[in-house]
């Protein structure tokens, strides 16, 4: 009987040791990294994607700010935000900050694409001069009001 308990204990210890080694091997494999060298156009594309993501983040933060104004639906909060823009200094400040960020990111994206026209990006959403001009005009209008 004692021998049987001893065998179970040895079996239990072996199983735990095996489990520990398996986990350690899996961790070692996941820690190994590979380095990929990007060519020039791939590097530009990464910059393009990063700028596009920053533009999207700025838009999402602005939308979240408006949505957090009240528990009402976003459309109602948007109406309140823009109707009170002239009388609420904080709203105007937030709006100008968003428009400035948007214009800066659009300008950076456009310059990146124009300066690197030799790189062909699939699914490119180029920023036109008209879009940039419109963003600049919206920013100037908001600052002057």
N, C-alpha and C positions, 0 to 999 in steps of 0.2 A: 504494500500500500504506500509506504513512504517512497519507494522507488518510483511509483507511478506519479506522485505529486512532484517529485524531482524532475521527471521527464517533462511534465507539463510546464514547469518553471523554465527549464532549458529551452523548450519550444517557444514559450512566451518571450524570453530574452532574445532568442534568434530572430523571431518575427519583428520585434521592436528594432533590433540592430539593422535588419534588412530594410525596414521602413525608413529609418533614419538615413541610411545610405542612399536610398532611392530619392528621398526629398533633397538631399544634398546634391546629388547628381543633377537633378532638375534645376536647382538653383544655379549651379555652375553653368549649365547650358544657357539659361536665360540671361546671365550676366555677360556672356560674350557678345561683343558688338562688331558690326561690320561698318566699314567706312566706304562711302560711295563718293567718288569725285564727280562733281557736276561740271558740265561744260559751261561756257559763257552764257549761252541762251537759257540754259536751265537755271542758272543763278539769277538771271534777270526775271525769269518766270516765277521763281520763289519770291523775289522782292515784290513782283506784281501781285501775287496771291496774298502776301502779308499786308500790303497796302490796302488791297480790297477787303481783307478781313478787318483791318482797323477801321475802315470806312463803315462797314457793316456794324461793327461794335459800337461806334459813335452813334449811328442811327438807332440801334437797339437801346442804348442807354438813354437817349433823348425820349424815345417812345415809352420806356419804363418810367422815366421821370413824370411824363404827362399822365400815364396810367395810375401812378401813385398819388395823384392829386386828391382823389376821392375814391370811394368804393363804387362809383358809377362806372358804366361801360366806357371804354377808351374813347369812343366817339363823343360822348358827353364831356369827358375830361378835356378832349382836344378843343371842343367849342369854348369851354371855359378858359382854357389856357390862352387861346388866340384872342378871345374877346377882352381879356384882362391884360393883354400884353402891354398896352399903352399905360395902364395905371399901376401895374405890378412890376416894380423894378427887378425883383428876383427872376420873374418869368422872362423878362426881356434879356437879362444877363445870360440866363441859361440858353435862350434861343440864339443869341449872338454867338455864344461859345460853340453851340452845335453847328451853326452856319459857317463859322470860321474853320472848324475842324473839317467839315464837309468840303469846303472850298480847297483847303490845303491838301487833303487827300486826293481829291480829283485832279488838282494841279500836279501833284507828284506822280500820280498814275499816268496822266497824259504825257508828262515830260519823259518818264521812263519808257513809255511805248514809242514816242516820237524819236527819242535819242537812240533807241535800239530797234529801229525799223527793220534791220536785217534779220531779226529773230521773228519767226512766225509762231504765234501762239494759237493753238486750236481753241475754238470757242471764245475767241477774244471779244471782249465787250469794251471796245475802245471808247475813250472819252472824247467826244467831239468838241470842237472849238465853241460851238453854240451852247453845249451843256455847261462848259466852263464859264462862258460869259453869263449865262443865266444864273449860275451859282454865285458869281461875283456880284451881279446886280442885286440879288436877294440879300446878300450880306450888306452891301452898301445901303440898301433901303432900310434894313433893320437897324443899322447904326445911326441913320439920319432921323429916324422917327422918334 
